[in-house]
């Protein structure tokens, strides 16, 4: 027995040693392959950064601002100082991360916001003001507690027809706040004789504040007035955004295709709730809380009140949402 054991043991041991050697070689090959893969990825990343850096340099080098621009069909003449200030805003807003966000949100919200402006017979250039205000973020809140895509303060929002109470804050509703912004801008346009730089300044700081600064400066020429820092560049921001979007291919280069939500068409459904209902029960018909809040951010609480609640639904979820309401047994009406 002993004479058979040792030869068998030696064979098994040798097989084990060979297996370890083969395993170590394969590990080394895998490690070497991973190193090569990482080096190739690093080279690819470096080339992409160089390409993007070159494109950015090439783009900024070729910026050629005109002596005048049109905003809302009004000619805005730029002197040498104004062109220099506008150039600064164009360069600042041409940062890659800002343009990626701008492009994404424009694809999401432009199909909803511009038709509202058109339906109210208001110039579509004011869409760029919404970008300057909040970068098209319907949930934006400023340090001064201005809220929503159009950055309304509470008193101004109520003055122009938005509900702001314990249950609802319509400043966070992209459509209703756009309609209120149109009413406010129409009022400012009448007050300042459609002088859009002044209208923008008044929207930014309030008309009473602008009136005080006009009195202090002794004139009402926006480009030559001494104004608070934010207001002094506010209209330049709007012009810079318009210039970037309309006169360059910058946004096309940094395309956000496939990474944006679809709000091309939405429907409003009046849901009649028999009693106060947890928001999560309604959101379950959407399947996504974030999507619900983007389109229905006016609802402030985790509970919806009894009675009529208007819910905005994207077209691709419309049939599913109606089926959900029917299963719940909730009455609804299509406005």
C-alpha positions in Angstrom: 0.0 0.0 0.0 2.8 2.3 1.0 4.7 1.8 -2.3 1.6 2.9 -4.3 0.8 5.9 -2.0 3.9 7.9 -2.6 4.0 7.8 -6.4 0.3 8.8 -6.4 0.9 11.6 -3.9 3.8 12.9 -6.0 1.7 12.9 -9.1 -1.1 14.8 -7.4 1.4 17.3 -6.0 2.9 17.9 -9.4 -0.5 18.4 -10.9 -1.3 20.9 -8.2 2.0 22.8 -8.8 1.3 22.9 -12.5 -2.3 24.2 -11.9 -0.9 26.9 -9.7 1.7 27.9 -12.3 -1.0 28.0 -15.0 -3.3 30.0 -12.8 -0.6 32.6 -12.0 0.3 33.0 -15.6 -3.4 33.6 -16.5 -3.7 36.1 -13.7 -0.6 37.9 -15.0 -2.1 37.9 -18.5 -5.4 39.2 -17.1 -3.6 41.9 -15.1 -1.5 42.9 -18.1 -4.6 43.0 -20.3 -6.3 45.2 -17.7 -3.3 47.6 -17.6 -3.3 47.8 -21.4 -7.1 48.5 -21.4 -6.6 51.2 -18.7 -3.8 52.9 -20.7 -5.9 52.9 -23.9 -8.8 54.4 -22.0 -6.5 57.1 -20.5 -5.2 57.9 -24.0 -8.8 58.0 -25.4 -9.9 60.4 -22.5 -6.9 62.6 -23.1 -7.6 62.8 -26.8 -11.3 63.6 -26.2 -10.3 66.3 -23.7 -7.8 67.8 -26.2 -10.5 67.7 -28.9 -13.1 69.4 -26.7 -10.5 71.9 -25.5 -9.5 72.7 -29.1 -13.1 73.0 -30.1 -13.8 75.4 -27.2 -10.7 77.4 -28.0 -11.6 77.5 -31.7 -15.2 78.5 -30.9 -14.3 81.3 -28.5 -11.5 82.6 -30.8 -14.1 82.9 -33.6 -16.8 84.8 -31.5 -17.6 87.8 -33.6 -20.2 89.9 -31.8 -22.3 92.2 -34.1 -22.7 95.9 -33.4 -26.4 95.4 -32.8 -28.8 92.6 -31.9 -32.5 92.2 -32.1 -34.5 91.2 -29.0 -38.3 90.9 -29.3 -38.1 92.7 -32.7 -36.4 95.7 -31.0 -33.0 96.7 -32.3 -30.4 96.7 -29.4 -27.4 98.8 -30.5 -24.1 97.9 -28.7 -21.4 100.4 -28.2 -17.8 99.3 -27.5 -18.3 98.9 -23.7 -21.5 97.0 -24.2 -19.9 94.6 -26.6 -17.1 93.9 -24.2 -19.5 93.2 -21.4 -21.6 90.9 -23.7 -18.5 89.1 -24.7 -17.7 88.3 -21.1 -21.2 86.8 -20.5 -21.0 84.7 -23.7 -17.6 83.3 -22.6 -19.0 82.7 -19.0 -22.1 80.9 -20.3 -20.1 78.9 -22.8 -18.7 76.6 -20.2 -19.2 73.0 -21.2 -21.2 72.0 -18.1 -23.6 74.9 -18.4 -24.2 74.2 -22.1 -24.9 70.6 -21.5 -27.6 71.5 -18.8 -29.0 74.3 -21.0 -29.3 72.0 -24.0 -30.9 69.2 -22.0 -33.5 71.5 -20.4 -34.3 73.3 -23.6 -35.2 70.0 -25.2 -37.4 69.3 -22.3 -39.2 72.6 -21.7 -39.1 74.6 -25.0 -41.9 72.5 -26.6 -44.1 73.5 -23.6 -43.1 77.1 -22.9 -42.8 78.6 -26.4 -46.4 77.6 -27.4 -47.7 79.4 -24.3 -45.8 82.6 -25.3 -47.1 82.2 -28.9 -50.7 81.6 -27.7 -50.6 84.7 -25.6 -49.2 86.6 -28.6 -45.9 87.3 -26.7 -42.5 87.2 -28.4 -40.7 83.9 -28.1 -37.5 85.7 -27.3 -38.7 85.9 -23.7 -38.0 82.1 -23.5 -34.4 83.2 -23.1 -35.4 85.2 -20.0 -36.6 82.0 -18.3 -33.2 80.5 -19.0 -31.5 83.6 -17.5 -33.8 83.4 -14.5 -33.5 79.8 -13.5 -31.8 77.8 -16.2 -35.3 76.4 -16.8 -35.5 74.7 -13.4 -39.2 74.7 -12.3 -38.1 73.9 -8.7 -35.5 76.7 -8.4 -35.5 78.7 -5.2 -33.2 81.8 -4.8 -31.6 83.2 -1.7 -34.3 85.9 -1.7 -37.0 83.2 -1.8 -38.0 83.9 -5.4 -39.3 80.6 -6.6 -40.0 78.6 -9.8 -38.8 78.8 -13.4 -39.7 82.5 -13.5 -38.4 83.3 -10.0 -41.5 85.0 -8.6 -41.6 86.4 -5.1 -44.8 85.7 -3.1 -46.4 89.2 -3.4 -45.7 89.5 -7.1 -46.9 86.0 -7.8 -50.3 86.7 -6.1 -50.5 90.1 -7.9 -50.4 88.4 -11.3 -52.8 85.6 -10.6 -50.8 82.7 -9.0 -52.1 80.9 -6.0 -49.7 80.7 -3.1 -51.2 79.1 0.0 -50.7 76.2 2.4 -51.7 73.6 -0.1 -50.5 75.0 -3.4 -47.7 77.2 -4.8 -48.3 77.8 -8.5 -44.9 79.5 -8.9 -43.5 75.9 -9.3 -46.0 75.2 -12.1 -44.1 75.8 -15.4 -47.2 76.7 -17.5 -49.1 78.8 -14.9 -45.9 80.7 -13.9 -45.2 81.4 -17.6 -48.7 82.9 -18.1 -48.2 85.0 -15.0 -44.7 86.1 -16.2 -46.4 87.2 -19.5 -48.9 89.3 -17.6 -46.1 90.9 -15.5 -43.9 91.6 -18.6 -46.8 93.1 -20.5 -47.4 95.5 -17.6 -43.7 96.4 -17.4 -43.6 96.8 -21.2 -46.5 99.3 -21.0 -44.8 101.2 -18.1 -41.3 101.4 -19.8 -42.6 101.9 -23.4 -41.3 98.4 -24.5 -37.8 99.4 -23.7 -36.8 95.7 -23.2 -33.5 96.3 -21.3 -35.4 98.4 -18.8 -38.2 95.8 -18.7 -35.7 93.1 -17.9 -34.0 95.2 -15.2 -37.4 95.9 -13.6 -38.3 92.2 -13.7 -35.0 91.4 -12.0 -35.1 94.0 -9.2 -38.6 95.3 -9.2 -40.0 98.4 -10.9 -39.9 100.5 -7.7 -36.2 99.8 -7.3 -35.5 100.5 -10.9 -37.4 103.8 -10.7 -35.2 104.9 -7.8 -32.1 104.1 -9.8 -33.4 106.0 -12.8 -33.9 109.0 -10.6 -30.4 108.6 -9.1 -28.7 108.2 -12.5 -30.7 111.1 -14.1 -31.5 109.0 -17.2 -33.1 105.7 -18.2 -30.4 104.3 -20.5 -29.8 100.7 -19.3 -26.4 100.3 -20.8 -25.0 103.5 -19.2 -26.7 103.3 -15.8 -25.2 102.5 -12.4 -27.2 99.5 -11.2 -26.8 96.7 -8.7 -24.3 94.1 -9.9 -26.8 91.4 -10.7 -29.2 93.7 -12.5 -26.4 95.4 -14.4 -25.5 92.1 -16.2 -29.0 90.6 -16.3 -30.0 91.8 -19.8 -26.5 90.9 -21.1 -27.1 87.3 -19.8 -30.3 87.2 -21.8 -28.6 88.5 -25.0 -25.7 86.1 -24.5 -28.0 83.1 -24.2 -29.9 84.2 -27.3 -26.6 84.6 -29.2 -25.3 81.2 -28.1 -28.5 79.4 -29.0 -29.3 81.2 -32.3 -25.9 82.1 -33.8 -23.5 79.3 -33.0 -23.5 75.5 -33.2 -22.2 75.2 -29.7 -25.3 73.5 -28.3 -25.4 71.1 -31.3 -21.8 70.0 -30.5 -22.6 69.3 -26.9 -25.8 67.4 -27.7 -27.8 65.9 -24.9 -29.7 63.5 -27.2 -31.3 60.7 -25.3 -30.6 62.1 -21.9 -33.7 64.4 -21.6 -37.3 63.8 -20.6 -40.1 64.1 -23.1 -42.6 66.9 -22.4 -43.5 67.5 -26.1 -47.2 67.4 -25.3 -49.0 67.2 -22.0 -52.7 66.9 -20.9 -54.4 68.3 -17.9 -56.8 66.0 -15.9 -59.1 67.3 -13.2 -59.2 64.6 -10.6 -62.0 64.7 -8.1 -60.8 63.3 -4.8 -63.5 62.2 -2.3 -61.1 63.1 0.6 -57.6 64.3 1.3 -55.3 61.7 -0.3 -51.7 60.9 0.2 -49.6 62.3 -2.7 -47.8 58.9 -3.0 -51.1 57.3 -4.0 -51.5 59.7 -7.0 -47.8 59.6 -7.9 -48.1 55.8 -8.2 -50.1 56.4 -11.4 -47.0 58.1 -12.8 -44.5 55.6 -11.6 -41.9 58.3 -10.9 -42.1 61.0 -8.2 -39.5 63.2 -9.9 -41.5 63.4 -13.1 -44.7 64.1 -11.2 -43.0 67.0 -9.3 -41.5 68.5 -12.4 -44.9 68.9 -14.1 -47.0 69.3 -10.9 -44.6 71.1 -8.5 -47.4 73.4 -7.3 -48.5 70.8 -4.8 -46.5 71.6 -1.7 -47.7 68.9 0.7 -47.5 65.1 1.0 -51.3 65.1 0.9 -53.7 66.4 -1.9 -56.8 68.2 -0.7 -60.3 66.8 -1.2 -62.1 68.1 -4.3 -60.7 69.1 -7.7 -57.0 68.7 -8.3 -55.6 69.4 -11.8 -52.8 67.0 -12.7 -50.6 67.6 -15.7 -49.7 64.3 -17.5 -47.2 63.8 -20.4 -48.9 62.3 -23.5 -47.0 59.0 -23.4 -48.4 58.3 -19.9 -51.9 59.7 -20.5 -53.7 56.4 -21.2 -52.0 54.6 -18.4 -52.9 57.4 -15.9 -56.6 57.3 -16.9 -56.6 53.5 -16.4 -55.0 54.0 -13.0 -57.8 56.5 -12.1 -60.5 54.1 -13.2 -59.0 51.3 -11.1 -58.9 53.7 -8.1 -62.5 54.6 -8.7 -61.7 58.3 -8.7 -63.8 60.6 -10.9 -62.0 62.7 -13.4 -62.7 65.3 -16.1 -60.7 66.4 -19.1 -60.7 70.3 -19.3 
